[in-house]
Amino acid sequence: MENILLQTDRLYNSIVQEMNRLIKEEVIVTDQQGYIVASTDAKRIGNYHEGACIAMQHKEKMIMSKELTKKLHGVREGVVFPIVINKIPLGVLGITGNPSIVEPYARLVQKVTELFIQDSLTRINQESKARDVEFFIFDWLNQTSSYTSLVERSKFFHINMEAYKQVVVFKRKELLTGFSYHRFEKLKSAWDDFVGALFVRWGQDRIVMLVEAVEASLLDHCLRKWIAAVYQELDEHLYAGVGNIVEPEHLSASFSQAVKASEHADGTNPVVFEADLRFEMLEHEISAQTKETFICRTLKELVKEKELMKTLASWFSHDMQMQVTANALHIHKNTLHYRLNRIAEITNLNLKKLDDVMLLYMAFRLSSCNYNKG
């Protein structure tokens, strides 16, 4: 892990920047082979520093005197000291300048550097473990491995697979950045432990949560409470789709249901249970081409009439009650009759026949047009 960490220019430069905030002298960082990989003087990057190799061999600080600058390759006056993590020298940090001036605070700089790297190592180890769990959950929900092998792998992560029988998929309202490990941990900390749950990141815009089998009302309450807390604390809008309760070996089915339900969750209804879907089930199964053809055949001419479409939206939203719809639209009941007759003429559908009304309603629901309801 240490080698992987110190093979990144990002970390090298972070160390130099961190040291540059503490001191004003020139700073270098070398890799384990003694080559300068980051420096406040960009011209030195890539140069070999013989003093760095000696410091790593002895695992102790070295003063680069004028005499040594003449003997050793790539050396300037100053102080170099190995960066040692878990008794392993990972590189060298050097401070260029008069040794009598820079040497007194060299030890402080060394400790700050080692703490900085140790913190980075801890963070990377945590993120690596989190990714391993994410890969495991991915295999579980996508059935890429046998359930028996998954159970064996779960022991390594100390995950009791039998405890989780339902999946919740959260989608983000806006995709600004991915979920960093730190931000994701904050999200998780807001969850009420009353219901056992296992969270994982799912790509850039989703969170997957495995939960225990509990009453729908309790889960709904916990989800809404968590969504509100996440928004209040982190200004993050999340909407949830909930799959049905299944046995752990069939959790992929609950996952698919949760994904489907999440497509219908929004600001008005932030938590949607797949078990509550009705019309949406049909909509999900109808291909985009079939939807387009059906809508075109039924509403092709009507969509050009915005006032009639708004009237139709209000009529349906008020359960086809004439007086209530007229009041909502602020029009006379006779005017509403006239508009509905025009809709019937344009669509060639009889609004007194259940079959025709059903066709019109389905086309309207499937339509991608957005009209304000009266």
C-alpha positions as CSV (number, residue, x, y, z in Angstrom):
1,M,0.0,0.0,0.0
2,E,2.8,2.4,0.9
3,N,4.5,1.9,-2.5
4,I,1.2,2.5,-4.3
5,L,0.7,5.7,-2.3
6,L,4.1,7.2,-3.0
7,Q,3.9,6.4,-6.7
8,T,1.4,9.2,-7.2
9,D,2.5,12.8,-8.2
10,R,-0.5,14.0,-6.3
11,L,0.8,12.9,-3.0
12,Y,4.4,14.1,-3.7
13,N,3.1,17.6,-4.6
14,S,0.7,17.6,-1.6
15,I,3.7,17.0,0.7
16,V,5.7,19.9,-0.9
17,Q,2.7,22.2,-0.7
18,E,2.1,21.3,3.0
19,M,5.8,21.9,3.8
20,N,5.8,25.2,1.9
21,R,3.1,26.4,4.2
22,L,5.3,25.8,7.2
23,I,8.6,27.0,5.9
24,K,9.8,29.3,3.1
25,E,12.9,27.4,2.1
26,E,13.2,25.2,-1.0
27,V,11.7,21.7,-0.4
28,I,12.2,18.5,-2.3
29,V,10.7,15.0,-2.1
30,T,12.4,11.9,-3.6
31,D,11.1,8.4,-4.2
32,Q,12.7,5.2,-2.9
33,Q,15.3,5.2,-5.7
34,G,16.5,8.7,-4.7
35,Y,15.0,10.6,-7.7
36,I,13.4,14.0,-7.0
37,V,9.7,13.7,-7.8
38,A,8.4,16.9,-6.3
39,S,10.1,20.2,-5.6
40,T,9.4,23.9,-5.1
41,D,12.0,24.3,-7.8
42,A,10.5,22.5,-10.8
43,K,13.9,22.3,-12.6
44,R,15.1,19.7,-10.0
45,I,12.3,17.2,-10.7
46,G,13.7,14.0,-12.2
47,N,17.3,14.6,-10.9
48,Y,19.0,12.0,-8.9
49,H,19.9,12.9,-5.2
50,E,22.6,10.7,-3.9
51,G,22.3,12.0,-0.3
52,A,18.7,10.8,-0.3
53,C,19.7,7.2,-0.9
54,I,22.3,7.3,1.9
55,A,19.7,8.8,4.3
56,M,17.3,6.0,3.5
57,Q,20.0,3.3,3.9
58,H,20.8,4.6,7.4
59,K,17.2,5.7,8.2
60,E,18.4,8.9,9.8
61,K,18.8,12.6,9.1
62,M,21.8,13.9,7.1
63,I,23.3,17.3,7.0
64,M,24.3,18.3,3.5
65,S,27.4,20.4,4.1
66,K,29.4,22.3,1.5
67,E,31.9,19.4,1.5
68,L,29.2,16.8,0.7
69,T,27.7,18.9,-2.1
70,K,31.0,18.5,-3.8
71,K,31.2,14.8,-3.3
72,L,27.6,13.6,-3.7
73,H,25.6,13.8,-7.0
74,G,22.6,16.2,-7.2
75,V,23.1,17.5,-3.6
76,R,22.6,21.1,-2.4
77,E,23.3,22.5,1.1
78,G,20.6,21.7,3.6
79,V,19.1,18.8,5.5
80,V,17.6,15.6,4.2
81,F,15.7,13.0,6.3
82,P,13.9,9.8,5.3
83,I,10.2,9.5,5.5
84,V,9.7,6.3,7.5
85,I,6.3,4.6,7.8
86,N,6.0,1.3,9.7
87,K,9.8,1.1,9.8
88,I,10.1,1.4,6.0
89,P,11.7,4.4,4.3
90,L,9.4,5.5,1.5
91,G,11.3,8.4,0.3
92,V,13.2,11.5,1.5
93,L,12.2,15.0,2.2
94,G,14.9,17.6,1.9
95,I,15.1,21.3,2.9
96,T,17.6,23.4,1.0
97,G,19.4,26.2,2.8
98,N,22.1,27.0,5.3
99,P,22.2,23.9,7.6
100,S,22.6,26.0,10.7
101,I,19.4,27.7,9.9
102,V,17.2,24.9,8.6
103,E,18.5,22.1,10.8
104,P,16.8,23.2,14.0
105,Y,13.3,22.7,12.7
106,A,14.1,19.7,10.5
107,R,12.8,17.2,13.1
108,L,9.4,19.1,13.3
109,V,9.1,19.1,9.5
110,Q,9.9,15.3,9.5
111,K,7.2,14.5,12.0
112,V,4.6,16.7,10.2
113,T,5.5,14.9,6.9
114,E,5.2,11.5,8.4
115,L,1.9,12.3,10.1
116,F,0.6,13.7,6.8
117,I,1.5,10.5,5.0
118,Q,0.1,8.3,7.8
119,D,-3.2,10.2,7.5
120,S,-3.2,9.7,3.7
121,L,-2.4,6.0,4.2
122,T,-5.2,5.6,6.7
123,R,-7.7,7.4,4.3
124,I,-6.6,5.3,1.3
125,N,-6.8,2.1,3.4
126,Q,-10.4,3.0,4.4
127,E,-11.4,3.8,0.9
128,S,-9.8,0.6,-0.3
129,K,-11.8,-1.4,2.2
130,A,-15.0,0.4,1.3
131,R,-14.4,-0.4,-2.4
132,D,-13.9,-4.0,-1.6
133,V,-17.3,-4.1,0.2
134,E,-18.8,-2.3,-2.8
135,F,-17.5,-4.9,-5.2
136,F,-18.8,-7.7,-2.9
137,I,-22.3,-6.1,-2.8
138,F,-22.1,-5.6,-6.6
139,D,-21.5,-9.3,-7.1
140,W,-24.3,-10.1,-4.7
141,L,-26.9,-7.9,-6.3
142,N,-25.9,-8.9,-9.9
143,Q,-25.5,-12.6,-9.2
144,T,-22.1,-12.7,-10.7
145,S,-21.0,-15.3,-8.2
146,S,-22.7,-18.3,-6.6
147,Y,-24.4,-17.7,-3.3
148,T,-22.2,-20.2,-1.5
149,S,-19.0,-18.4,-2.6
150,L,-20.6,-15.1,-1.6
151,V,-21.3,-16.4,1.9
152,E,-17.7,-17.4,2.2
153,R,-16.5,-14.0,1.1
154,S,-18.9,-12.3,3.5
155,K,-17.0,-13.7,6.4
156,F,-13.9,-11.7,5.4
157,F,-16.0,-8.5,5.6
158,H,-17.9,-9.6,8.8
159,I,-21.2,-9.2,6.9
160,N,-24.1,-11.4,8.0
161,M,-25.9,-11.9,4.7
162,E,-28.9,-13.5,6.4
163,A,-29.7,-10.2,8.1
164,Y,-30.5,-8.3,4.9
165,K,-33.7,-9.0,2.9
166,Q,-34.6,-5.8,1.2
167,V,-32.9,-3.2,-1.0
168,V,-33.3,0.6,-1.2
169,V,-31.8,2.6,-4.1
170,F,-31.2,6.3,-3.6
171,K,-30.8,8.6,-6.6
172,R,-29.4,12.1,-6.4
173,K,-31.4,15.1,-7.6
174,E,-28.2,16.7,-9.0
175,L,-24.9,15.1,-9.9
176,L,-22.3,17.7,-8.9
177,T,-19.4,15.4,-7.8
178,G,-19.0,11.8,-6.8
179,F,-19.5,10.6,-3.3
180,S,-16.1,10.9,-1.6
181,Y,-15.3,8.5,1.2
182,H,-15.5,11.3,3.8
183,R,-18.8,12.7,2.5
184,F,-20.3,9.2,2.2
185,E,-19.4,8.5,5.9
186,K,-21.2,11.7,6.9
187,L,-24.2,10.5,5.0
188,K,-24.2,7.1,6.7
189,S,-23.8,8.7,10.2
190,A,-27.1,10.4,9.8
191,W,-29.0,7.0,9.6
192,D,-31.1,5.9,12.5
193,D,-29.6,2.6,13.8
194,F,-33.0,1.4,14.9
195,V,-33.2,-0.4,11.5
196,G,-30.0,-2.3,10.6
197,A,-28.6,-1.2,7.3
198,L,-25.6,-1.6,5.0
199,F,-24.7,1.3,2.7
200,V,-22.6,1.3,-0.4
201,R,-21.9,3.8,-3.2
202,W,-23.2,2.7,-6.6
203,G,-21.6,4.7,-9.3
204,Q,-21.5,8.5,-9.2
205,D,-25.2,9.2,-8.7
206,R,-26.7,6.4,-6.5
207,I,-26.5,4.9,-3.1
208,V,-27.6,1.3,-2.4
209,M,-28.8,0.3,1.0
210,L,-29.5,-3.2,2.2
211,V,-31.9,-3.3,5.2
212,E,-33.4,-5.8,7.6
213,A,-37.0,-7.0,7.0
214,V,-39.2,-4.5,8.9
215,E,-42.7,-3.1,8.5
216,A,-43.1,-0.8,5.5
217,S,-44.4,2.0,7.7
218,L,-41.3,1.9,9.9
219,L,-38.9,1.8,7.0
220,D,-40.8,4.6,5.2
221,H,-40.5,6.7,8.4
222,C,-36.8,6.0,8.8
223,L,-36.1,6.7,5.1
224,R,-37.9,10.1,5.1
225,K,-36.2,11.1,8.3
226,W,-32.8,10.2,6.9
227,I,-33.4,12.0,3.6
228,A,-34.4,15.1,5.5
229,A,-31.3,14.9,7.7
230,V,-29.0,14.5,4.8
231,Y,-30.5,17.5,3.1
232,Q,-30.3,19.6,6.3
233,E,-26.7,18.6,7.1
234,L,-25.2,18.2,3.7
235,D,-27.5,20.0,1.3
236,E,-27.9,16.8,-0.7
237,H,-31.3,15.9,-2.3
238,L,-31.9,12.1,-2.3
239,Y,-34.9,10.2,-3.5
240,A,-35.5,6.5,-2.6
241,G,-36.9,3.5,-4.4
242,V,-37.7,0.4,-2.2
243,G,-37.8,-3.2,-3.4
244,N,-39.8,-6.0,-1.8
245,I,-38.7,-8.2,1.0
246,V,-37.0,-11.4,-0.3
247,E,-34.7,-14.1,0.9
248,P,-31.0,-13.0,0.9
249,E,-30.1,-15.3,-2.0
250,H,-32.7,-13.5,-4.1
251,L,-31.7,-10.0,-3.2
252,S,-31.0,-9.2,-6.8
253,A,-34.8,-9.2,-7.4
254,S,-35.4,-6.7,-4.6
255,F,-32.6,-4.6,-6.1
256,S,-34.2,-4.5,-9.6
257,Q,-37.5,-3.5,-8.0
258,A,-35.8,-0.7,-6.0
259,V,-34.2,0.6,-9.2
260,K,-37.6,0.6,-10.9
261,A,-39.3,2.4,-7.9
262,S,-36.5,5.0,-7.7
263,E,-37.3,6.2,-11.2
264,H,-40.7,7.4,-9.9
265,A,-39.4,9.1,-6.7
266,D,-39.1,12.8,-6.7
267,G,-39.4,15.9,-4.6
268,T,-43.2,15.4,-4.2
269,N,-42.8,11.8,-3.2
270,P,-39.2,11.1,-2.1
271,V,-39.9,7.5,-1.0
272,V,-41.5,5.1,-3.4
273,F,-42.2,1.4,-2.7
274,E,-42.2,-0.9,-5.7
275,A,-45.2,-2.7,-4.1
276,D,-47.2,0.5,-4.4
277,L,-46.6,0.9,-8.2
278,R,-49.6,0.3,-10.4
279,F,-49.8,2.3,-13.6
280,E,-46.0,2.7,-13.4
281,M,-45.5,-1.0,-13.7
282,L,-47.2,-1.0,-17.2
283,E,-45.3,2.2,-18.1
284,H,-42.0,0.6,-17.2
285,E,-42.6,-2.5,-19.4
286,I,-43.8,-0.6,-22.5
287,S,-40.9,0.2,-24.9
288,A,-40.2,3.8,-25.8
289,Q,-41.1,3.2,-29.4
290,T,-44.5,1.7,-28.5
291,K,-45.2,4.6,-26.1
292,E,-44.3,7.1,-28.8
293,T,-46.6,5.4,-31.4
294,F,-49.5,5.1,-29.0
295,I,-49.2,8.7,-27.9
296,C,-49.0,9.9,-31.5
297,R,-52.0,8.0,-32.6
298,T,-54.1,9.2,-29.6
299,L,-52.9,12.8,-28.9
300,K,-51.1,13.8,-32.1
301,E,-53.5,16.7,-32.9
302,L,-54.6,17.4,-29.4
303,V,-51.1,18.3,-28.1
304,K,-51.1,21.4,-30.4
305,E,-54.0,22.7,-28.3
306,K,-52.4,23.8,-25.0
307,E,-55.6,25.1,-23.5
308,L,-57.4,21.8,-24.2
309,M,-54.4,19.8,-22.8
310,K,-54.5,21.9,-19.6
311,T,-58.2,21.3,-19.4
312,L,-57.7,17.5,-19.8
313,A,-55.1,17.5,-17.1
314,S,-57.4,19.2,-14.7
315,W,-60.3,17.0,-15.6
316,F,-58.3,13.8,-14.9
317,S,-56.7,15.2,-11.7
318,H,-60.1,16.0,-10.3
319,D,-61.5,12.5,-11.1
320,M,-63.5,13.8,-14.0
321,Q,-65.9,15.7,-11.7
322,M,-67.3,18.5,-13.9
323,Q,-68.1,21.2,-11.3
324,V,-64.9,20.7,-9.4
325,T,-62.9,20.8,-12.6
326,A,-64.7,24.0,-13.8
327,N,-64.0,25.7,-10.4
328,A,-60.4,24.7,-10.5
329,L,-60.0,26.2,-14.0
330,H,-62.1,29.2,-13.1
331,I,-64.5,28.7,-16.0
332,H,-68.2,28.1,-16.4
333,K,-69.4,24.5,-16.4
334,N,-70.8,24.9,-20.0
335,T,-67.3,26.1,-21.1
336,L,-65.8,22.9,-19.7
337,H,-68.5,20.9,-21.6
338,Y,-67.5,22.6,-24.8
339,R,-63.8,22.0,-24.3
340,L,-64.4,18.3,-23.6
341,N,-66.5,18.0,-26.7
342,R,-63.6,19.6,-28.7
343,I,-61.2,17.0,-27.2
344,A,-63.6,14.2,-28.2
345,E,-63.8,15.6,-31.8
346,I,-60.0,16.0,-32.2
347,T,-59.1,12.6,-30.8
348,N,-62.1,10.8,-32.3
349,L,-62.8,9.3,-28.8
350,N,-66.2,9.2,-27.0
351,L,-65.7,10.5,-23.5
352,K,-68.9,8.8,-22.4
353,K,-67.4,5.4,-23.2
354,L,-65.1,3.8,-20.6
355,D,-62.8,2.2,-23.2
356,D,-62.2,5.5,-24.9
357,V,-61.7,7.4,-21.7
358,M,-59.2,4.8,-20.6
359,L,-57.3,5.1,-23.9
360,L,-57.2,8.9,-23.6
361,Y,-56.0,8.7,-19.9
362,M,-53.2,6.2,-20.7
363,A,-52.0,8.3,-23.6
364,F,-52.1,11.4,-21.4
365,R,-50.2,9.6,-18.6
366,L,-47.6,8.3,-21.0
367,S,-47.1,11.6,-22.7
368,S,-43.9,13.4,-22.0
369,C,-45.6,16.7,-22.2
370,N,-45.8,18.7,-19.0
371,Y,-48.9,20.8,-18.4
372,N,-49.9,22.7,-15.3
373,K,-52.8,21.1,-13.6
374,G,-55.7,23.4,-12.8
